[in-house]
Each structure stands twice: as C-alpha cells, then as structure tokens.
Amino acid sequence: MRARNLRHAATLIVVRNSAGEIYVHRRTDTKDVFPGRYDLAAGGVLQAGEDPYDAAVREAAEELGVTGVELEPIGEDDYADDHTSYHAFAYACVYDGPITWQPEEVAWGDWVSAERLREMVGTLPFVPDSLAVLGERLLGTG
C-alpha cells in the first residue's frame, strides 16, 4: 500500500497530560514514511475492516503505551503528498500515565507546552501530514 502510495485510512491521536502539555516524539530513522521526523500525534493505518476508534485505541497503545483512557474524536480530514495518501480520523486524550515507546517506531519523546511545540515546529523537521491535519487546531497554523 505505501510502496504504491495507495489511498487508505489512518488515525492521528494527540496525547495531552492534565497540565495541557502535548506528547511529541521523533520517529525512528527506519520508518517507511517520514523517517527521523518529529510528530505531534501518534497513529497509524487502519487494518482491513477495522473501526477507526478501535484502530486509534490500538495505535495509542502500540506506539506510546497509552491505555485506559477515552479517546475523543476531534475531526476527519484528507491528506495526500508524494509519499502517502489517506483519510485521517483524528482523536485526542488526556493521559498522565507512563509513556512506553514502541522501539521500532519512536526514537525520542517528551511532554511539551503549546508554546514550546510552536518553537519546535519552526526549527525542527516535523511530519507534514500531522501538521496539515492538526496544525490549525493545535497551533493556530495550517
């Protein structure tokens, strides 16, 4: 699917803590799409026949170890570029538990304020799809 850039469905999950900070992570250099870039959302591709909410729960648990929280739908959007093309189902949650990275997907991560995230987006390479879908909502940018 990715090798041929076929359109698919995917989830994006914004994880905040009770202080309002957003969990930002850097993708591993071995990821097939946007390796080594920073991301403000966890997420991934829906499996065949999978419900978007169930996929978001699965991806949050797999990628960051986020479990036991209700995910709130925050919108849907379409995204396409030369590397990926998908319909995004976006969710958000508040989580104060431990973060446990999936080592194949996450190389670094930390909680950051919205102000710090704006600075990071201006200076570090972020994945373009999360910014396109969620940037306006989270940062006041599109």
N, C-alpha and C positions, 0 to 999 in steps of 0.2 A: 504494500500500500504506500509506504513512504518512498520507496525507491522509485515508484512511478508517479508520485505526488497525486494519488487518488484522493478525492474528497471523502471526508469521514466526519465522525462526531467525536468531540473531546470535551473534557471537563477542565475547568480552572477553579481552584479553591484558594481564596485569600484566608490566611490564618492570622488572626489577631489575638493578643492576650488582653487581659482585663484592664491593663494600663493603656490600651489603644495602639500599642506597637504592632507592626506587621512583621511576620517572619519572612525574611529574604534569604534566598540561597543561591549558591553558584552551582551550575550544572557541571557534571564531570566532563573531562575532555574527551571521553569516549561516547558521549550521547550522539545519536544519529542526526538529530536536528538541533542546531544552535549550541554545539558543544562549548563548554567553558564560559558560557554567558550567565549573567545573573538573572534571577527571576523573582517576581513578587507574588507568584502563585504556584502552588503545587498543581498537579493534574496529569491527565493522560488520555489516551484513546479509549473509547468505549469498545467493549467486546461485542461480537455479533449478538443482537437481541437484548443487550444489557440496558436496563433503565438508567438514564443519566444520573439520577440521585444515587443509585446503588454504585455506579461507577465512581462518582465523586467520593463516596464513603470509602470505597476500596482504595482509590488512589491516595487519599489523605493518609490512610493507614500505612500503605506500602511505602510511600515516598518519605513521609515525615514522622510516622508513628503516631499520628493524631487519631485518637479513637474516643468513643464515648461522648461525643458532642453532636448537637443538632446542626446540620448544615442549612443555611438559609439561602434560597435561590435569590440571586441578585441580577439576573438577566441572561439573555442569549444574544449572540451576535455571530456574524460570519467573518472569517479571516482567510486570506489567501496571499501567498507570495511564491517565489520560485522554489521554495523548499517544502511548503506544507499548505494544505487547503482543507479547512474544516468548519463545521458549525460548532460554536462554543456554548456550553452550558456552564454558567458561572455561579459559584456559591461562595459564601463566607461563613466563618465560625469564630467563636471566641474559645480559646484553649489556653489553659495555664499549666498543663502537664509537661512532662519531659518530651523533648523532640528527639526522635531516633531516626537518623538518616538511613535511606537505602543506599549503601555504598556504591552501587553501580550507577546511581543517578545523581547523588548530591555530594559535592566536594567540600562545601563550606556553608554555614548558615548562621544567622543571628537575628535577634529582635531589633528592629529599628523604628524610630519615630517617623511620622509622615514627613517632617522637615528633613531628617537625615535621608530618607528614601528619595526625596526630590533631588538632594545633592548627589546621591549615588547615581540616579538616572542621568544626571547631567555630565557625569565624569566616567562612568563605567559602562562596559558593553552589556546591555540587557537584551533579553529575547524580545523581538519586535511584536510577537503576537499577543503576549500578556499586556504589553503597554497599549497596543491598539484597542484591545477589548476592554481593559480595566483602567487604563491611564486616566481618562477623564473622571471616572468615578473616584479613584483613589488620590489622584494628584492634581486634579484640575487641568490635565493635559490630555490630548488625544493622540 
